[in-house]
Amino acid sequence: MLKVPEHQVAGHIASDGKLGPLVDDQGRFFKPLQGDSRGEHEAKFYESFTSNKKVPDHIHRYFPVYHGTQLVEASDGSGKLPHLVLDDVVSGYANPSVMDVKIGSRTWYPDVSEEYFKKCIKKDRQTTTVSLGFRVSGFKIFDHQESSFWRAEKKLVLGYNADGARLALRKFVSSNSPADSNLTPNCAFASEVYGGCNGILAQLLELKDWFETQTLYHFNSCSILMIYENESILMKGGDDAPAPRAQVKLVDFAHVLDGNGVIDHNFLGGLCSFIKFIKDILQSVEKHDETDTSLLENGR
């Protein structure tokens, strides 16, 4: 039986009779093909990317596995519609914390309609897309103290400036209550989630290495999903503790274009900016830990 995804944090959400993605109990994610050729365009990208021998094997793991298209009952009650069938990237997580970050200093691209250009440029300028090269589109955190999820309000998220984006990235890996705006995020999970040889930063750097040379595609208006589970960190690696499984996934490919032998500087620039924010958080945590260690050694 298909149902509305519980952990979707941005994009078209299937609620109140609206058309949006669905998931099943077998780890599949069903995304309705968008109109005005965008859905067909995204399906063609997946078919091209999946079969492209020039894409390194280790890069494929950053993209949802594609299982073709299928006619299923649409979430808006309009009958059977074609849907992309993908792996549900949060399947298997009990209580995942998820953040959606749109990458690039512009979401429009050459040859779009005047209407689409105006829509994109307005939102790009109102958010941190232009100033930072990325914008936080939405996120939710599992609050272990309340045993429930806390979701950032969409209006608040889209109003972030640079400081707001930095605060969100710190809050995403903190153990103190995300609902209390008076608390300074403690970044208690930063080292395990952002850091380490298998952490978010290492994965982003691996993607960056590829984007520095790949000229196959231009990833316009695409997002990076960051996913992890904080309960295992709180359990301090106990026998029953699952791994945090911090992972990065690229999603939303309705506006991908052929690279035509040119590096995708828009995505690469935004990715580099985003990486710097993650690095800065890790460095601040390391500096704080060093200060605490020094105070302990001096008996303070």
C-alpha positions in Angstrom: 0.0 0.0 0.0 1.3 3.4 -1.0 1.5 6.2 1.6 2.8 9.8 2.0 6.5 9.9 2.9 7.0 10.6 6.5 10.5 12.1 6.2 10.2 14.4 3.2 11.4 17.9 4.1 11.1 19.9 0.9 9.5 19.9 -2.6 6.0 18.9 -3.6 4.4 17.1 -0.6 1.4 14.8 -1.1 -1.0 16.3 1.5 -4.5 17.8 1.5 -5.3 16.2 -1.9 -2.1 17.6 -3.6 0.0 15.7 -6.0 3.3 14.5 -4.5 5.5 11.5 -3.9 4.5 8.3 -2.3 6.4 5.4 -0.7 5.6 1.7 -0.2 6.7 -0.8 2.5 9.4 -2.3 0.2 11.8 0.6 0.2 10.5 2.2 -3.0 9.9 5.9 -3.6 7.3 6.9 -6.2 7.7 10.4 -7.7 5.0 11.6 -10.0 6.3 12.8 -13.4 5.9 16.5 -13.4 4.1 18.2 -16.3 5.4 20.4 -19.1 8.0 17.8 -20.0 9.9 18.1 -16.6 9.0 14.6 -15.5 9.9 13.0 -18.8 13.2 15.0 -18.7 14.0 13.6 -15.3 13.2 10.0 -16.4 15.6 10.5 -19.3 18.3 11.7 -17.0 18.0 8.7 -14.8 18.1 6.4 -17.8 21.2 8.2 -19.2 23.0 8.4 -15.8 22.3 4.8 -14.9 23.8 3.4 -18.1 26.6 5.9 -18.6 29.9 4.0 -18.3 31.8 7.3 -17.9 30.3 7.8 -14.4 32.6 6.2 -11.9 31.1 3.3 -9.8 31.8 5.1 -6.5 29.8 8.1 -7.7 26.6 6.1 -8.3 26.1 5.6 -4.6 25.3 9.3 -4.2 22.2 8.9 -6.4 19.0 7.1 -5.7 18.8 3.7 -7.5 16.4 4.0 -10.5 13.8 1.3 -11.1 12.1 2.8 -14.2 8.6 4.2 -14.3 5.2 2.8 -13.3 1.6 3.8 -13.4 0.2 4.1 -9.8 -2.7 5.8 -8.2 -1.8 9.4 -7.7 -1.9 11.0 -4.3 -4.4 13.7 -5.5 -7.1 11.2 -6.4 -6.8 11.9 -10.1 -6.3 8.2 -11.0 -3.3 6.4 -12.3 -0.4 8.5 -13.4 3.2 7.7 -14.4 5.7 7.8 -11.5 9.5 7.5 -11.3 10.3 4.5 -9.1 13.4 5.0 -7.0 15.0 3.6 -3.9 13.5 5.3 -0.8 16.8 6.8 0.6 15.5 6.8 4.2 14.2 3.3 4.1 15.8 1.3 6.9 16.2 4.3 9.2 14.1 4.2 12.3 14.3 7.9 13.2 16.3 9.8 10.6 17.3 13.4 10.8 17.1 14.9 7.3 18.2 18.1 5.6 17.6 19.2 2.0 20.1 21.8 0.6 19.7 23.2 -2.9 23.1 23.7 -4.5 24.2 26.4 -6.9 24.2 30.2 -7.0 21.4 30.1 -9.6 18.5 27.7 -10.1 17.7 29.0 -13.6 19.6 28.1 -16.8 19.9 29.3 -20.4 16.8 29.0 -22.7 14.2 28.9 -19.9 11.0 30.8 -20.3 10.9 34.4 -19.1 8.2 33.4 -16.5 10.4 30.6 -15.1 13.5 32.9 -15.1 11.7 35.6 -13.1 10.3 33.1 -10.7 13.8 31.6 -10.1 15.8 34.8 -9.9 13.3 36.2 -7.3 13.6 33.3 -5.0 17.4 33.0 -5.5 17.8 36.6 -4.5 15.5 36.3 -1.5 17.3 33.3 -0.1 21.1 32.5 0.2 21.3 31.0 -3.2 23.0 34.0 -4.8 25.0 35.1 -1.8 26.2 31.6 -0.6 25.8 29.4 -3.6 23.3 27.1 -1.7 20.2 27.4 0.4 18.6 25.2 3.1 15.2 24.1 1.7 14.0 22.2 4.8 15.1 19.9 7.6 13.8 17.8 10.4 15.6 16.5 13.5 14.7 13.6 15.8 14.5 15.1 19.2 15.6 12.3 21.5 14.5 14.2 24.6 10.9 14.4 23.4 11.1 11.1 21.4 9.6 13.0 18.4 10.5 14.9 15.3 11.0 18.6 15.2 10.6 20.2 11.8 11.8 23.7 10.8 9.1 26.0 9.6 9.3 26.5 5.8 8.8 30.3 6.0 11.6 30.6 8.5 14.0 28.4 6.5 13.5 30.3 3.3 14.2 33.6 5.2 17.7 32.4 6.3 20.7 34.7 5.8 24.2 33.4 6.1 24.0 33.3 9.9 20.7 31.5 9.7 22.1 28.8 7.4 25.1 28.3 9.7 22.8 28.0 12.7 20.6 25.4 10.9 23.7 23.4 10.0 24.8 23.5 13.7 21.4 22.7 15.0 21.1 19.7 12.7 23.9 18.0 14.6 23.1 19.1 18.1 21.6 17.1 21.0 19.9 20.0 22.9 16.3 20.8 22.1 15.9 22.2 18.5 12.6 23.7 19.5 14.1 26.1 22.0 15.5 29.1 20.1 17.2 30.4 23.2 19.6 27.5 23.3 22.9 27.7 21.5 23.3 24.5 19.4 25.9 22.3 21.1 27.0 20.4 17.9 27.3 17.2 20.0 26.9 15.0 17.0 29.1 17.0 14.6 32.3 14.9 14.9 30.4 11.6 14.2 28.1 13.0 11.5 30.1 15.6 9.7 33.5 14.3 10.5 35.3 11.0 10.2 36.4 9.0 7.2 32.8 8.0 6.4 31.1 11.2 7.5 29.3 13.9 5.5 32.4 16.0 4.8 34.3 13.0 3.4 31.4 12.2 1.1 31.0 15.8 0.0 34.8 16.0 -0.8 34.5 12.8 -2.9 31.7 14.4 -4.8 33.7 17.6 -5.2 36.6 15.6 -6.7 34.2 14.3 -9.4 32.6 17.7 -10.1 36.0 19.2 -10.6 36.4 17.2 -13.8 33.0 15.9 -14.9 31.6 17.5 -18.0 28.8 15.0 -18.6 25.9 16.9 -17.0 25.0 20.3 -15.5 22.9 19.8 -12.4 20.6 22.8 -12.3 18.3 23.2 -9.3 19.4 19.9 -7.7 19.6 19.2 -4.0 21.8 17.4 -1.6 20.1 15.4 1.1 22.0 14.8 4.4 20.7 11.9 6.5 21.8 10.3 9.7 20.4 8.7 12.9 21.4 10.2 16.2 20.3 7.4 18.6 23.4 5.3 18.0 25.6 8.2 19.0 23.7 8.7 22.2 24.0 5.0 23.0 27.8 5.4 22.7 28.3 2.4 20.5 26.5 -0.1 22.7 25.9 -3.6 21.4 22.3 -2.8 20.4 23.2 0.6 18.9 22.8 1.0 15.1 25.4 2.9 13.2 24.7 6.7 12.6 24.8 5.9 8.8 25.5 9.5 7.9 25.0 9.7 4.1 24.7 12.2 1.3 22.3 11.8 -1.7 21.7 14.0 -4.7 18.1 14.4 -5.7 15.8 16.3 -8.1 17.0 16.1 -11.7 14.1 17.7 -13.7 16.4 20.5 -14.9 19.7 18.6 -15.6 21.3 19.5 -18.9 24.0 17.9 -21.0 27.4 19.2 -20.0 28.7 19.4 -23.5 32.3 19.1 -22.3 32.0 22.0 -19.9 32.5 21.8 -16.1 29.4 22.5 -14.1 30.8 25.6 -12.3 27.4 26.6 -10.9 27.0 23.3 -8.9 30.7 23.0 -8.1 30.9 26.5 -6.7 27.9 26.0 -4.5 29.2 22.7 -3.4 32.6 24.2 -2.4 30.8 26.9 -0.4 28.7 24.4 1.4 31.7 22.3 2.2 33.4 25.4 3.8 30.4 25.8 6.1 30.7 22.1 7.2 34.4 22.5 7.7 34.0 25.6 9.8 31.6 23.8 12.1 34.0 20.9 12.6 36.9 23.3 13.2 34.9 25.2 15.8 34.0 21.9 17.6 37.6 20.8 17.6 38.8 24.1 19.0 36.1 23.9 21.7 37.2 20.4 22.6 40.9 21.5 22.7 40.0 24.3 25.1 38.1 22.0 27.4 41.0 19.5 27.4 43.5 22.3 28.2 41.3 23.5 31.1 41.1 19.9 32.5 44.8 19.4 32.3 45.4 22.7 34.2 43.0 21.7 36.9 40.4 24.3 36.1 
